[in-house]
Amino acid sequence: MKMALQDRAMGDDARANEGRRVSKFALSGFVLGAGSIAVLAVSASGYRLGWWPVGTALSLAEWAVYSAIIGLAVSAIGVVLSRPGAGRRGFVLGLLGIAASLPLVAIAAQWQYAARTYPPINDISTDTEDPPVFWDMPNPTEYPGARNAAVQRAAYPDLAPLILTAAPGQAYALALALAKEKGWEIVADEPKDGRIEAVDRSLLYGFRDEIIIRVSSSGSGSRVDLRSRSRIGRIDRGVNAKRIRAFLAALKETAGQVRP
């Protein structure tokens, strides 16, 4: 008798759930969130495959962000309306919509923050008076000049050449090995000139940043200069300065572990 009552109660609950409609907010938010991811993936893939220029790719990315923002808001409403005990189904769907939308919204917010925080330059060098010169890049333009240098010094006063006790040849070999370890595409390897040119690509779109490492003698040791610039765009959101810091810190650590 007890089991029969439990089965009847479960059946009543199942019929009640079947009678509850799925929240349109939860469903719409999920569609918008999933759609934003799809649009971003298409935007990046199309650019990498050469289907459209960077302007089209970024325009698609912008629409993906708009979709994610709306999807996040709509999904949140859907979660409230379909929470356990409410009159609509779709609670899990709403959560999935939030999970799909939130990462893209967070990335867009971080991009905007970085664009407003870092200076509007995209060519950074540890030596602004005699910056390393690109010779083997498709567009080997000169360093932007005094204004760029002044803005850089104000924004990144810590950037400076790395002085090592290792001989120039040894420092060059360590720098080249580290560049390869980081997965950079080596464009020029000129040990006689102490010059390494390489390309690093962004994770999503594969945007190319150009890097030159210059190794020269300094007393009984060596001096390592680094210049990093973005091939596309006028701002870099601090990426080039961050790359220089990370590389020189890693090189200093590696050189310290090697006997002269």
N, C-alpha and C positions, 0 to 999 in steps of 0.2 A: 504494500500500500504506500509506504514511504517512498520507495523508488519510483512508483507510478506518479506520485505528486511531484517529485524532482524532475522527472522526464517532462511532465506537463509544463512545469515552470520554465524549464530550458526551452521548450518549444515555443512558449509564449514570448520569451526574450528574443528568440531567433526571429519570430514573426514581427516583433516590434522593431528589431534592427532592420529587417527587410523593408518595413514601412517607412523608415527614416530616409530621407533623401540625402544624397551626397552634397555637401556644401559647395556651392558654385565658387565661393571664394577660395576654398582649399584646392579645388580642381584647377581653377584659373591660375592661382599662384604657382602651382606645380608646373603647369604648362609654360608659364612665363619664365620660371627659373630654369627649367630644362632647355627651353628654347634659347635663353641667353647663353648657356654653355655651348649649345650647338652653333650659334652664330659666331661666337668667339673662336671656336675650333675651325670653322670654315674660313673665317677672316685670316687666321694665322696660316692655315694650310694653303690657302690660295696665294698668299704672298710668298711663302716659301717655294711654291711650285711655279711662280712667275705668272699666275693667272691675272693679277692686277697689281697696280702700283701701291706704294705705301699709303698714299692718300685714301685710296679706296679701302685698304685694310683697316686703317685707323677709324674711318667713318663707320665701318661695320662694327668695330669694337665699341664705338661710342653708343651705337644703337643697342648692342648687347648689354652695356652697362645700364642704359635706361630701362631695358626689359627686366634686368635683375633687380633694380631698385623698386620698380612697380611690383614685381613678383614677390619680393621680400615683404612689402607692406600688405599685399593681398593675402599672402600665405599666413601672415601673422593674424589677420582678421579671421581667416578660415580656421586656424587652430583654436581661436577663442570660441567660435560658433559651433565647432564640432568636438569640443572637449568632452570627456566622459560625462554622461549625464545630461548633455545638451540635446537639442532637438535635431541635430544634423549629424551625418556620418562624414568621415574624411579627415579625422584627426591625424592619422599617420601620413596621409597625403599632404596635409598642410606642413607637417614637420619636414617631409622630403622637399617641399617647395622652398622652405627656409634654408635647408641644407644646400640646395642647388644654387640659390641666389646669393647667400651671404658671402661666400669666398670672392665672387666677382665684385661685389659691392666693396668689400674690404680692400681688394687690390686697387680698385679705382680711387678709393679714399687715400690710400697710401701714395699713389701716383700724384694726386692733387697736392697732398701735403709736401711731398718731396719737391714738386715743381715750385711751390711757394717758399720753401725753406732754403733750397740751394740756389747759388747764383746762376744767372742766365748765360752760362758759358759751357762749352763742350770740348775744350782742348786744354789738357792739364799737363804740366811738366814740372819735374823737380828742379830744373834749371830754366828760369824764365829769361835770363840774360843771354844765354847761349844754348837754346833748346836743341835737343837732338833733331836731326833732319831726316824726314822720310825720303827714301830714294826708290823704293820698289813697290809702292802702293799705286793703285790706279790714278789717284789724284794727289800727288805729293806736294800739297800746298804748304806754305810757310806757316810758322807759328803766328797767331793773330796779331800779336804786338803788345805795346805798352799798356793799353787799356785792359786787355785780357789779363795781362800779368798782374796789374794792380788789383783787379777784382779777385783773382786767384789768391794772391797773398793775403788779402783781407779775409777771405772765406776759409782758406786752408793754410794757415801760417805754419803748420807742423810739417808740411811737405818739403823735403830736402833730399839731396843726394845721400846715398848710403856709402859710408867709408868702411872698407874691409881691410883686414891685415893680410888677406890672401893676395897672391900675385894676380895681375890682370888676367892671365891665361886661365888660371884656376877659377877665378870669379866668373869669367865668361862661360866656362864649362858648366858651372853650377847654375848660372842664370838660364842657360839654354835647356838644361835638364829640367829645371823647375817650370819653364814655359811649356815644355812638352807634357809634363806631369799634369798641368792645369788644363790640358786639352786644347791649347791655343794652336791655331794653324800657322806654322812657320813659313813666312814668305821670303825672308832673307836670313842667311846664316853666314856672316862675314867675320870670322875670327881675327883676320889681319886688321880690320877696321874697328874691331870691338863692337860690331853692330848686329843686333838681332831685330828683325821686324816680324810682327806676328798679328794675327787677327783673332779676336775673341767674339763669340756670337751669343746673343741673348737667348734665353731658354725657350720662350714661347714663339716669337716671330723670327728669331735668327738674325736680328739686326747686327750688323758688323761694326765692331769698334777696333780701331787700329792702334797698335802698340809698337813702340820702338824702345829697345834697351841699349844703352851705350855704356860700355865698360872702358875705362881709361886708367892710367897709372896715377897714383896719389902717394907721394913719398915712397916708402918701401912697400906699400900695399896697393889698393885699387879703389876706384870710385865708380859707383854705379848710378847712372841717371836713367830715369824712366819718363816717357811721354805717352799719354793715352788720350785718344780723341774719338768722338763718335763720327761715323761716316755720314749718318743721316740725322737731320734735326739741328736745332740751334741750342738746345739745352740737354743736359745729361742726367739731371736729378741726382747728382753726386756720385754717379756710377764710376766715372773715371778716377776720381780721387780715391774712392774706396778700393778700386782695383790696384792702384799704385801702393797704397798703404799695405794691403794684404800681401802683395808680391814682395815688397822690400822687407817686410817683417819675416816672411817665410824664408827669404834668401839669407837674411841675417842669422836666423836660427840654424839654417842648414850649414852656412859657412862656419858657424861656431862649433859645429860638431865634426868638422873636418880639420885634420892637422895640416898646417901650412906646408 
